[in-house]
Amino acid sequence: MTQDRKKKEKEWVEFECPDCDAHNPWSDGFTLGDVVVCMFCGTPFLVKRDGEENFRLVRD
């Protein structure tokens, strides 16, 4: 993905872990295609699109 396209995509700064329901603030932000790791249970998730403005997390 190019730098310009990544800038245009929505960026999120927190997520709820689908496995343990922990709230995870993510200070650097994340976008589609990134991998985020729950800070409580350690499970990695791939960020995928879920509609226009939302994302879903899939086990990586």
C-alpha positions as YAML, in Angstrom:
chain: A
units: angstrom
residues:
- id: 1
  name: MET
  ca: [0.00, 0.00, 0.00]
- id: 2
  name: THR
  ca: [1.36, 3.40, -0.89]
- id: 3
  name: GLN
  ca: [2.04, 6.08, 1.69]
- id: 4
  name: ASP
  ca: [-0.65, 8.38, 0.20]
- id: 5
  name: ARG
  ca: [-3.33, 5.70, 0.27]
- id: 6
  name: LYS
  ca: [-2.52, 4.75, 3.85]
- id: 7
  name: LYS
  ca: [-2.94, 8.39, 4.90]
- id: 8
  name: LYS
  ca: [-6.43, 8.50, 3.35]
- id: 9
  name: GLU
  ca: [-7.69, 5.37, 5.13]
- id: 10
  name: LYS
  ca: [-9.49, 5.69, 8.43]
- id: 11
  name: GLU
  ca: [-7.31, 5.16, 11.45]
- id: 12
  name: TRP
  ca: [-8.55, 3.84, 14.79]
- id: 13
  name: VAL
  ca: [-6.91, 4.28, 18.19]
- id: 14
  name: GLU
  ca: [-8.60, 1.58, 20.30]
- id: 15
  name: PHE
  ca: [-10.25, -1.81, 20.07]
- id: 16
  name: GLU
  ca: [-12.03, -4.38, 22.22]
- id: 17
  name: CYS
  ca: [-10.47, -7.83, 22.12]
- id: 18
  name: PRO
  ca: [-12.91, -10.36, 20.61]
- id: 19
  name: ASP
  ca: [-11.40, -13.13, 22.80]
- id: 20
  name: CYS
  ca: [-11.20, -11.58, 26.27]
- id: 21
  name: ASP
  ca: [-13.19, -8.31, 25.89]
- id: 22
  name: ALA
  ca: [-10.27, -6.20, 27.16]
- id: 23
  name: HIS
  ca: [-10.17, -2.55, 26.09]
- id: 24
  name: ASN
  ca: [-6.93, -1.82, 24.20]
- id: 25
  name: PRO
  ca: [-5.88, 1.78, 23.54]
- id: 26
  name: TRP
  ca: [-3.46, 1.94, 20.59]
- id: 27
  name: SER
  ca: [-1.57, 5.23, 20.71]
- id: 28
  name: ASP
  ca: [0.07, 4.87, 17.27]
- id: 29
  name: GLY
  ca: [-3.27, 4.17, 15.63]
- id: 30
  name: PHE
  ca: [-4.03, 1.30, 13.26]
- id: 31
  name: THR
  ca: [-5.72, 0.88, 9.91]
- id: 32
  name: LEU
  ca: [-6.90, -1.87, 7.56]
- id: 33
  name: GLY
  ca: [-4.30, -4.57, 7.02]
- id: 34
  name: ASP
  ca: [-2.42, -3.89, 10.26]
- id: 35
  name: VAL
  ca: [-1.91, -6.54, 12.92]
- id: 36
  name: VAL
  ca: [-2.83, -5.57, 16.48]
- id: 37
  name: VAL
  ca: [-2.12, -7.61, 19.60]
- id: 38
  name: CYS
  ca: [-4.33, -7.64, 22.70]
- id: 39
  name: MET
  ca: [-2.28, -6.27, 25.58]
- id: 40
  name: PHE
  ca: [-4.11, -8.52, 28.05]
- id: 41
  name: CYS
  ca: [-4.32, -12.00, 26.45]
- id: 42
  name: GLY
  ca: [-1.62, -11.55, 23.78]
- id: 43
  name: THR
  ca: [-3.75, -12.73, 20.83]
- id: 44
  name: PRO
  ca: [-2.79, -11.14, 17.47]
- id: 45
  name: PHE
  ca: [-5.55, -9.95, 15.12]
- id: 46
  name: LEU
  ca: [-5.58, -8.75, 11.52]
- id: 47
  name: VAL
  ca: [-7.66, -5.60, 10.94]
- id: 48
  name: LYS
  ca: [-10.22, -6.15, 8.15]
- id: 49
  name: ARG
  ca: [-13.02, -4.03, 6.69]
- id: 50
  name: ASP
  ca: [-16.53, -4.38, 8.09]
- id: 51
  name: GLY
  ca: [-18.70, -1.89, 6.27]
- id: 52
  name: GLU
  ca: [-17.74, 1.63, 5.25]
- id: 53
  name: GLU
  ca: [-16.53, 3.08, 8.56]
- id: 54
  name: ASN
  ca: [-15.97, 0.03, 10.76]
- id: 55
  name: PHE
  ca: [-13.40, -2.73, 11.13]
- id: 56
  name: ARG
  ca: [-13.40, -6.28, 12.39]
- id: 57
  name: LEU
  ca: [-10.58, -8.26, 13.94]
- id: 58
  name: VAL
  ca: [-9.65, -11.70, 12.61]
- id: 59
  name: ARG
  ca: [-7.18, -14.01, 14.36]
- id: 60
  name: ASP
  ca: [-3.83, -13.69, 12.60]
...
